[in-house]
Structures are given as structure tokens and as C-alpha cells.
Amino acid sequence: MKTKSNGSSMEEVTIISSGVVIEGKVSSNGNVRVDGNIKGDITAQGNLTVGEHGSIQGQLTGETVSIGGKVEGTVNAKEKLVLESKAILKGDLLTKILVVEAGAIFEGKSSMSGQPSFKPVNKGE
């Protein structure tokens, strides 16, 4: 499942269509869209999109990750994670920016890297 590496690989998209079932690791130098079922880890150097009918059991890694379907596993979005309205995420997540649309279901722990740690402010100071 690798894309061509001709310098414009970030613009290329690997599409795993509805009805396709993959067991094993998937990696791409570009973008990946999953509308099928995957049991295994996915690593994309670009963006990773899970369509409304997509289902993944495994770890996801990508720059920007958008989930519209079902994911069971850890998600590592280097820049942004979007949980669309019909998304179901059962697992932990790590990202800088988290967007959760109304209706999305998330069960797990979240960690947002690159953010300053919270310090309470005393009004008397």
C-alpha cells in the first residue's frame, strides 16, 4: 500500500474502498482514506481519513486524522484530530488540536501535546 515517491507524494491518496478487508500493517508516504475494514496499524506521512463506513482495529498515525467511522485503538495525530458527528473512537488519543463534532463518541484518554501546562491563577496576586 505504498504510494509513488516522486516528490509530490503528499498530494497522492491511497484509498481503501468499502468492501475491502485488510489484516496487517499499512504505511504510506502520502495521504490515506479508509472506507473498508482494517485489522492492523496504519501510518501515513500525510493525512489519514476514516470514512463514515470505515472500521479500523489498530493504531493510527498521521499528520491530520479525521474519523467519520469506527476506530478501536490508539490515535496519534501529529497536528489535528477531527472526530466527525458519526465517529466512534474507543482508545486513547494524542494530538495538538482536537475537534469533536456533536454526536461523536469517544471512550478513552486524551493527551494534547504542544500545549502549555495549566497553572491556576490566584486572584490575590
C-alpha positions as CSV (number, residue, x, y, z in Angstrom):
1,M,0.0,0.0,0.0
2,K,2.8,2.4,-0.7
3,T,2.4,5.4,-3.0
4,K,4.9,6.6,-5.6
5,S,7.7,8.7,-4.2
6,N,8.2,11.3,-7.0
7,G,8.4,14.4,-4.8
8,S,4.7,15.0,-4.8
9,S,3.8,12.1,-2.6
10,M,2.0,14.2,0.0
11,E,-0.7,15.0,-2.6
12,E,-1.3,11.4,-3.5
13,V,-4.1,9.5,-1.8
14,T,-4.2,5.7,-1.1
15,I,-7.9,4.7,-1.0
16,I,-9.1,1.5,0.7
17,S,-12.6,1.2,-0.6
18,S,-15.7,-0.1,1.0
19,G,-15.9,-3.9,1.0
20,V,-12.1,-4.3,1.2
21,V,-10.7,-6.1,4.3
22,I,-7.1,-5.9,5.2
23,E,-5.3,-7.7,8.0
24,G,-1.8,-6.3,8.7
25,K,0.1,-3.0,8.7
26,V,-0.5,-0.3,6.2
27,S,2.0,2.6,5.6
28,S,2.0,5.4,3.1
29,N,4.3,8.3,2.3
30,G,1.2,10.3,1.3
31,N,-2.5,10.6,2.4
32,V,-4.7,7.6,3.2
33,R,-8.5,7.3,3.1
34,V,-10.2,4.2,4.6
35,D,-13.7,3.2,3.7
36,G,-13.2,-0.5,4.3
37,N,-12.1,-2.6,7.2
38,I,-8.6,-2.9,8.6
39,K,-7.2,-5.0,11.4
40,G,-3.8,-3.6,11.9
41,D,-1.8,-0.4,12.3
42,I,-1.9,2.5,9.7
43,T,0.9,5.0,9.4
44,A,0.6,7.9,6.9
45,Q,3.1,10.7,6.4
46,G,0.2,12.9,5.3
47,N,-3.4,13.0,6.3
48,L,-5.4,10.0,7.4
49,T,-9.2,9.9,6.9
50,V,-11.6,7.2,8.1
51,G,-14.8,7.4,6.1
52,E,-18.3,7.0,7.6
53,H,-18.3,3.3,6.8
54,G,-14.7,2.7,7.6
55,S,-13.7,0.5,10.5
56,I,-10.2,0.1,12.0
57,Q,-8.8,-2.0,14.8
58,G,-5.3,-0.8,15.4
59,Q,-3.1,2.2,15.9
60,L,-3.4,5.2,13.6
61,T,-0.6,7.7,13.0
62,G,-0.8,10.7,10.6
63,E,-0.4,14.5,10.4
64,T,-4.2,15.3,10.4
65,V,-6.5,12.4,11.3
66,S,-10.3,12.7,10.5
67,I,-12.5,9.9,11.8
68,G,-16.1,9.5,10.5
69,G,-16.4,5.8,11.1
70,K,-15.3,3.4,13.9
71,V,-11.8,3.1,15.4
72,E,-10.7,0.8,18.2
73,G,-7.1,1.7,19.1
74,T,-4.7,4.5,19.8
75,V,-4.7,7.6,17.6
76,N,-1.6,9.7,17.2
77,A,-2.4,12.8,15.1
78,K,0.7,15.0,14.9
79,E,-1.2,18.2,14.2
80,K,-5.0,17.8,14.4
81,L,-7.6,15.1,15.2
82,V,-11.2,15.6,14.0
83,L,-14.0,13.3,15.3
84,E,-16.9,13.8,12.9
85,S,-20.6,13.5,14.1
86,K,-20.9,9.8,13.4
87,A,-17.4,8.9,14.7
88,I,-16.8,6.2,17.3
89,L,-13.4,6.2,18.9
90,K,-12.6,3.6,21.6
91,G,-9.0,4.2,22.6
92,D,-6.5,6.8,23.6
93,L,-5.5,9.8,21.5
94,L,-2.5,12.1,21.3
95,T,-2.7,15.4,19.3
96,K,-2.1,19.1,19.3
97,I,-5.6,20.2,18.2
98,L,-8.8,18.2,19.0
99,V,-12.1,18.9,17.2
100,V,-15.1,16.9,18.4
101,E,-18.4,17.4,16.5
102,A,-21.8,16.9,18.2
103,G,-22.8,13.3,18.2
104,A,-19.3,11.8,18.1
105,I,-18.5,9.1,20.7
106,F,-15.1,9.0,22.4
107,E,-14.1,6.5,25.1
108,G,-10.5,6.7,26.3
109,K,-7.8,9.1,27.4
110,S,-6.7,12.2,25.6
111,S,-3.4,14.0,25.7
112,M,-2.7,17.2,23.9
113,S,1.0,17.8,23.2
114,G,2.5,21.2,22.5
115,Q,0.1,22.9,24.9
116,P,1.4,24.9,27.9
117,S,0.6,23.2,31.2
118,F,-2.3,24.6,33.2
119,K,-1.4,26.8,36.2
120,P,-4.2,28.2,38.4
121,V,-4.2,31.9,38.9
122,N,-4.6,33.3,42.4
123,K,-6.8,36.4,42.4
124,G,-4.9,37.8,45.4
125,E,-1.6,38.2,43.5
